[in-house]
Amino acid sequence: MNKSLRNILSLLLVLLTGASLNAVADSYNVAPMTAGKVTVSPNDEFVNAPINLINYGTNPVKQITYTLYDFDTQESSEPQTIDFETPFDNTQQVMIPIKPGKSLGKSDVIFNVTEVDGHPNETSVSFTYIERWTVLQAAKKRVVFEDVTGLWCQYCPRGIAIMESLERLYPDDFIGISIHDGDALATNAYNSMLSSTWKNTNRPLIMCARDEKVNTFDGESNFKYELDKTASFDISVKATYDGKDINVTSSVLPCLDTDEGTEYSVAYVLTADGLKNEKWGQANRVGEWNDQVLPEYDRFKGNESTIYGLEFNQVAIDSKGVQYGVEGSLTRPYTVGTMQTYTVTFENISQHKLIQDKSKLNVCALIIKKVTNGCLLYTSPSPRDSDQIKTTIENAAKCRVESGETDIKQIDNEGANVVTGYYSLDGQRLNAPAKGITIVRYADGTTRKVRK
C-alpha cells in the first residue's frame, strides 16, 4: 500500500472516529420518574405534581418539551417548554401543573418528555403516570419524626438539634416525639416498640414516618421527601384535661380510596414540653458538632462532655396503641368524605411524676398504616405475626391539652358576681361542676352554661 493511500485511510479513520464520538456527545436522553399521587379540588385551577427527571445523556440539559395526556378527557395538551436557568447533569425536579378531573375520584395523567434541548428525546421510556385524585377536601399532610434517645448517649445531641430545628422551621408540618431510653426521662410509652421493632438498635435512632432512618445532621431531605407524599386521610385531634384524666377525640376524614392489603388505625401519644432538672446532664461528643450551621447545635459546641441545664421538649409520657394503633379507632369501609371520630382517655395524669407543667402537655394522633403479605388486618396482630407486618405513619395531628376548668374559673372571677350554685341540665343541684355541661347560677340571678 503506497504512502498516499495510507494517509487517506488514516484520515477517514479519524473522521469516522470523530463522528462516532460526536454522536455520543450529542445524545439527548431524559427519563421522567413517577410522581405518585396528587390531590386537587374541583375549585382549584391546578395542583403542582413533582416530577424527577434523570439525564442519561452526556450533555447538561438546558430545556425540555413535554405533553400531558388526560385519561379523563382523553385529550393531549399542546407541547409545553421548561427552560432551566442552571443546566442539569444528573437529576432535576420540576413541578407540573395538573388541572382537576371532570369528576371526583382517580384519573391518571401521562407526562411525556418529547424533546430535549430541541432534539427528539432518545430515552426508551419517555413518560410516567401521574395519579391524580380529584377530591372535595385534600388531606393536610404532617410528618412525624420519632427520636429514640438517652442522656447517656454522646451522639444523641444530633436528634435533639434535628427535632427542634424542624419544629422551628416547619411548625405546621412537623411533629416530633422524643422517646428516652434508659435515663431519667424514660417512660413506658414506647415499651412495645423498644422491645420489638427497635430492639438492639443504635442511639440515636431517628425515624421519619417509621419508614426511613434519618442519617443526616438536619433531617431536611427525609422530611421534605415524606411531606411530598399524598395522605389518604385528613386528621385532627382535641384533648381536654378535667383535673384527673385527659380525654382525647380524633376526627379522621378519608380523602382517597385506599389500596387493598392495607389497614389503618389511630395511635395516641401524650408528650410534655419544658422539662428541666439541674441534675439532668446530656452526654456530648466533644467536637462532633463544630461544623454544623443549625443554631440548635450551638449549645453542644465547645469542650463540655456533659451539658447541664437543657430544656427537653416533645418527650413521650404515655401512649395508646403506639405500635399498631388502637383497635376500632378506624373501621372499614373507609368511605371518602365520611368522617370517623374516636375517643380515648389517658387516665390519672398525676401518676406521671415526670410532668412538670400540665399547661405544656400535647397529644399526638398518628394514623398507622399496616400491611402484611397482601392480607388485610382486621384485628391487632399476634406476637407471632408481628415480624411480618410493615407499619408506617400515614398522617398525624397534634394539639395542646386544654383545661376543661378554664371557662368556669374565668366566670367565677368576674367582679363581685359570685357563684351561688351548680346545676345539671335536668335541674339537679351539684356540689361542683360535673363533666360535660353544667349550669352555673350567679348572685345576680343570671345563669350560664359551661363545659368541663
C-alpha positions in Angstrom: 0.0 0.0 0.0 1.5 3.3 -1.0 2.0 6.2 1.4 -0.7 8.4 -0.1 -3.3 5.7 0.2 -2.3 5.1 3.9 -2.8 8.8 4.6 -6.2 8.8 3.0 -7.3 5.7 5.1 -5.9 7.3 8.2 -7.8 10.5 7.6 -11.0 8.5 7.0 -10.5 6.6 10.3 -10.0 9.9 12.2 -13.2 11.4 10.6 -15.2 8.2 11.4 -13.9 8.1 15.0 -14.7 11.8 15.5 -18.2 11.3 14.1 -18.8 8.5 16.5 -17.5 10.5 19.4 -19.7 13.4 18.4 -22.7 11.1 18.2 -22.1 10.0 21.8 -21.5 13.6 23.0 -24.7 14.8 21.3 -27.1 12.2 22.7 -30.4 13.6 24.2 -31.8 11.2 26.8 -34.1 12.3 29.7 -36.3 9.9 31.6 -39.1 11.1 34.0 -39.7 9.3 37.3 -43.2 8.6 38.7 -44.8 11.3 40.6 -47.1 9.2 42.7 -50.4 10.6 44.0 -51.5 14.3 43.8 -54.9 15.6 45.1 -56.8 18.6 43.7 -60.1 20.2 44.4 -62.7 20.9 41.7 -62.4 24.6 42.6 -58.7 24.7 42.2 -57.2 25.9 38.9 -54.4 23.3 39.2 -52.1 21.4 41.5 -48.4 21.1 41.1 -47.2 17.5 40.6 -43.5 16.9 41.4 -41.6 15.0 38.6 -38.0 13.9 38.9 -36.0 14.0 35.7 -32.9 11.8 35.1 -30.4 12.9 32.5 -28.9 9.8 30.8 -27.3 11.9 28.0 -23.8 13.2 28.1 -24.5 16.9 27.9 -26.2 19.1 30.6 -29.8 19.7 29.8 -30.9 23.2 29.3 -34.5 22.7 28.1 -37.2 20.0 27.8 -40.5 19.9 25.9 -43.4 17.8 27.3 -47.0 17.0 26.7 -49.8 15.8 29.0 -52.4 13.2 28.1 -55.5 13.3 30.3 -57.4 10.0 30.6 -60.4 11.8 31.9 -60.9 14.0 28.8 -58.9 11.7 26.5 -57.1 14.7 25.2 -53.4 15.6 24.8 -52.1 19.1 25.7 -50.2 21.3 23.4 -46.4 21.0 23.8 -45.0 22.9 26.8 -41.4 24.0 27.3 -39.4 24.3 30.5 -36.1 26.2 30.4 -33.5 25.6 33.2 -31.5 28.5 34.4 -28.8 26.1 35.5 -28.5 23.1 33.1 -28.6 19.8 35.0 -26.2 16.9 34.6 -27.9 14.2 36.6 -31.3 14.8 38.2 -33.7 17.7 38.3 -37.2 18.1 39.9 -39.9 20.0 38.1 -43.4 21.0 39.1 -46.0 20.2 36.5 -49.4 22.0 36.8 -52.3 19.4 36.7 -55.9 20.5 36.3 -58.8 18.9 38.3 -60.6 16.0 36.8 -64.1 16.3 35.3 -65.5 14.2 38.2 -64.5 13.2 41.7 -62.1 10.2 42.1 -59.0 8.9 40.4 -58.0 9.6 36.9 -54.4 9.3 35.6 -52.4 11.9 33.6 -49.4 10.9 31.4 -46.4 13.2 31.5 -44.3 12.6 28.3 -40.9 14.3 27.6 -40.9 14.6 23.8 -37.8 16.8 23.2 -34.5 17.6 25.0 -32.7 20.8 24.0 -34.8 20.9 20.8 -34.0 17.4 19.8 -36.2 14.3 20.0 -35.9 12.5 23.3 -34.0 9.3 22.8 -34.8 7.6 26.0 -36.5 4.2 25.9 -39.3 5.2 28.3 -40.1 8.9 27.9 -43.3 9.0 30.0 -44.6 8.5 33.5 -48.0 8.3 35.1 -49.3 11.0 37.5 -52.0 9.5 39.7 -54.5 12.4 40.0 -57.3 12.4 42.6 -60.0 15.0 42.4 -61.4 15.3 45.9 -63.7 17.7 47.8 -61.0 18.1 50.5 -57.3 17.3 50.4 -55.6 15.9 53.5 -53.3 18.3 55.4 -50.0 16.3 55.5 -47.8 16.3 58.6 -44.6 14.4 59.0 -43.7 12.6 62.2 -40.1 12.1 63.5 -39.6 9.6 66.4 -36.3 10.1 68.1 -35.1 7.3 70.4 -32.5 9.0 72.6 -30.8 9.0 76.0 -29.0 11.3 78.4 -26.1 8.8 78.4 -25.7 8.9 74.6 -23.0 11.2 73.5 -24.2 11.2 69.9 -27.8 12.0 70.8 -27.5 15.8 70.6 -27.9 15.2 66.9 -31.5 14.1 67.4 -32.2 17.0 69.8 -31.0 19.5 67.2 -32.8 17.9 64.3 -36.2 17.7 66.1 -36.0 21.3 67.5 -34.8 22.8 64.2 -37.6 21.1 62.1 -40.2 22.2 64.6 -38.9 25.8 64.4 -38.7 25.8 60.6 -41.9 23.8 59.8 -44.3 24.3 62.8 -47.4 23.5 60.8 -46.0 20.4 59.0 -43.7 18.7 61.5 -44.5 16.6 64.7 -41.6 15.4 66.8 -41.8 12.7 69.5 -38.7 12.1 71.8 -38.5 8.6 73.3 -36.0 8.4 76.1 -34.5 5.0 76.8 -32.6 4.1 80.0 -32.4 7.5 81.6 -34.3 9.8 84.0 -36.8 10.8 81.3 -37.6 7.3 80.2 -41.3 6.2 80.4 -43.3 3.2 79.4 -44.9 5.0 76.4 -42.9 3.1 73.7 -42.0 -0.1 75.5 -43.7 -2.3 72.8 -41.6 -0.7 70.1 -38.3 -0.7 72.1 -38.7 -4.4 72.9 -39.5 -5.5 69.3 -39.1 -3.3 66.2 -36.4 -1.1 67.7 -34.7 -3.7 69.8 -30.9 -3.8 69.6 -30.7 -0.6 67.5 -28.1 2.2 68.0 -28.9 5.5 69.6 -29.9 7.9 68.4 -32.5 6.2 66.3 -34.4 8.8 64.4 -37.2 7.5 62.3 -39.2 9.5 59.7 -42.8 8.3 59.5 -41.5 4.9 60.7 -40.4 4.4 57.1 -36.9 5.8 56.8 -34.0 6.2 59.2 -32.6 9.7 59.4 -28.8 9.7 59.0 -28.1 13.4 58.2 -27.4 16.2 60.6 -30.6 18.2 59.7 -33.2 15.7 58.6 -34.4 18.1 55.8 -34.2 15.6 52.9 -36.2 12.9 54.8 -38.7 15.5 55.9 -39.3 17.0 52.5 -39.5 13.7 50.7 -42.2 12.5 53.2 -44.1 15.8 53.1 -44.4 15.5 49.3 -46.3 12.2 49.7 -50.1 12.4 49.5 -52.0 11.2 52.5 -55.2 9.2 52.1 -56.7 10.6 55.4 -57.0 14.0 57.0 -56.9 14.1 60.8 -57.5 16.5 63.6 -57.4 15.9 67.4 -58.6 17.7 70.5 -57.7 16.9 74.1 -59.1 18.2 77.4 -57.8 17.8 81.0 -60.6 17.5 83.5 -58.5 17.7 86.7 -57.8 13.9 86.7 -57.9 12.5 83.2 -57.1 13.7 79.7 -60.0 13.0 77.2 -58.9 12.8 73.6 -61.1 12.9 70.5 -59.7 12.3 67.0 -61.6 13.1 63.8 -60.4 11.3 60.6 -61.7 12.1 57.1 -60.9 9.6 54.3 -60.0 11.7 51.3 -58.8 9.0 48.9 -59.7 5.4 48.2 -57.2 3.1 49.9 -55.3 0.1 48.5 -56.2 -3.5 49.1 -53.9 -5.2 51.6 -53.8 -2.2 53.9 -55.5 -1.5 57.2 -55.5 1.8 59.2 -55.9 2.7 62.8 -55.0 5.6 65.1 -52.3 5.7 67.8 -52.2 8.4 70.5 -49.1 9.7 72.3 -49.1 12.1 75.2 -46.0 14.3 75.2 -44.6 17.0 77.5 -42.6 20.2 76.8 -40.4 22.3 79.1 -38.9 19.5 81.2 -35.9 20.7 83.2 -33.8 19.4 86.1 -30.4 20.7 87.2 -29.2 17.1 87.7 -30.0 16.0 84.2 -26.8 16.0 82.2 -26.8 15.2 78.4 -23.7 13.3 77.3 -22.0 15.2 74.5 -19.4 14.1 71.8 -16.9 16.9 72.0 -16.0 18.3 68.6 -18.7 16.3 66.7 -20.9 19.3 66.0 -18.5 22.2 65.4 -19.1 22.3 61.6 -22.9 22.3 61.9 -24.6 25.5 61.0 -28.0 25.0 62.6 -28.3 27.2 65.7 -29.7 24.2 67.6 -26.2 22.7 67.6 -24.6 25.8 69.2 -25.1 24.7 72.8 -23.3 21.4 72.1 -20.2 23.0 70.6 -17.1 23.6 72.8 -15.3 21.3 75.2 -18.1 20.1 77.6 -18.6 16.4 77.5 -21.8 16.7 79.6 -24.3 19.5 79.1 -26.5 20.6 82.0 -29.4 23.0 82.1 -31.1 21.8 78.9 -34.9 22.0 78.5 -36.3 18.8 77.0 -39.4 19.0 74.7 -41.6 16.6 72.9 -40.9 13.9 75.5 -43.2 10.8 75.3 -45.1 10.3 78.6 -47.8 7.8 77.8 -49.5 6.2 74.8 -52.4 4.2 73.5 -51.8 1.7 70.7 -48.5 3.2 69.8 -47.2 0.3 67.7 -50.3 -0.8 65.7 -52.9 1.8 66.7 -56.0 1.4 68.9 -58.3 -1.4 67.7 -61.6 0.1 66.4 -60.3 3.6 66.1 -60.8 3.4 62.3 -63.2 1.0 60.8 -63.9 -0.3 57.3 -65.2 0.9 55.0 -63.1 4.0 54.7 -65.7 5.9 52.8 -64.3 9.0 51.1 -66.0 12.1 52.6 -67.4 10.3 55.7 -65.8 11.4 59.0 -64.9 8.9 61.7 -64.4 10.0 65.3 -62.9 8.1 68.2 -62.3 8.9 71.9 -59.7 7.6 74.2 -58.7 8.6 77.8 -55.3 9.0 79.4 -56.3 8.1 83.0 -55.0 9.6 86.2 -52.4 12.0 84.9 -51.0 12.6 88.4 -49.3 9.2 88.2 -46.8 10.6 85.7 -44.3 12.2 88.0 -42.2 13.4 85.1 -44.8 16.0 84.1 -43.8 19.4 85.5 -46.4 21.8 83.9 -49.8 20.5 82.8 -50.2 23.5 80.5 -47.3 22.2 78.4 -48.8 18.8 77.6 -49.6 17.7 74.0 -51.4 14.8 72.3 -50.2 13.4 69.0 -52.7 11.3 67.0 -50.9 9.1 64.5 -52.6 7.3 61.6 -50.9 3.9 61.5 -50.8 2.1 58.1 -50.4 -1.7 58.3 -49.6 -4.1 55.5 -48.8 -7.8 55.9 -48.1 -10.0 52.9 -51.0 -8.6 51.0 -53.5 -9.7 53.6 -55.9 -7.4 55.5 -55.6 -6.9 59.3 -58.9 -6.6 61.0 -57.6 -7.1 64.5 -54.4 -6.4 66.3 -51.7 -8.7 65.2 -50.4 -11.5 67.4 -46.8 -11.5 68.5 -46.2 -14.4 66.1 -47.4 -12.3 63.1 -45.7 -9.0 64.2 -42.5 -9.6 62.3 -44.4 -9.9 59.0 -46.2 -6.6 59.4 -45.0 -3.3 57.8 -46.2 -0.3 59.8 -45.7 3.3 58.8 -47.3 6.7 59.8 -49.7 7.8 57.0 -50.5 11.2 58.6 -50.8 12.8 62.0 -52.1 15.7 64.0 -51.1 17.4 67.3 -52.8 19.6 69.8 -52.1 21.2 73.1 -54.1 19.8 76.0 -56.7 22.3 77.2 -58.0 22.6 80.7 -61.7 21.9 81.0 -62.0 24.0 84.1 -60.7 27.2 82.4 -64.1 28.7 81.4 -65.6 28.1 84.9 -62.7 29.8 86.6 -62.9 32.8 84.3 -66.6 33.2 85.1 -66.1 32.8 88.8 -63.6 35.7 88.8 -65.8 38.3 87.0 -66.1 41.1 89.5 -68.2 40.5 92.6 -70.8 38.4 90.8 -70.1 35.2 92.8 -71.4 31.7 92.0 -74.3 30.6 94.2 -74.8 27.1 92.8 -74.1 24.5 90.1 -76.9 22.5 88.4 -77.2 19.7 85.9 -79.2 20.1 82.7 -82.2 18.4 84.3 -82.1 20.8 87.3 -80.4 18.7 89.9 -78.1 20.7 92.3 -74.5 19.7 92.2 -71.7 20.2 94.7 -69.2 21.1 91.9 -69.1 21.4 88.1 -69.6 17.9 86.6 -68.0 16.5 83.4 -69.9 17.8 80.4 -72.2 20.8 80.5 -73.0 22.4 83.9 -75.4 25.3 84.6 -73.7 28.0 86.8 -76.0 30.3 88.8 -74.7 33.7 90.0 -75.7 36.0 92.9 -77.4 38.5 90.5 -79.8 35.7 89.3 -78.1 35.1 85.9 -77.1 31.7 84.7 -74.5 30.4 82.2 -73.8 27.1 80.7 -70.1 26.0 80.8 -68.4 22.8 79.6 -65.9 20.9 81.6 
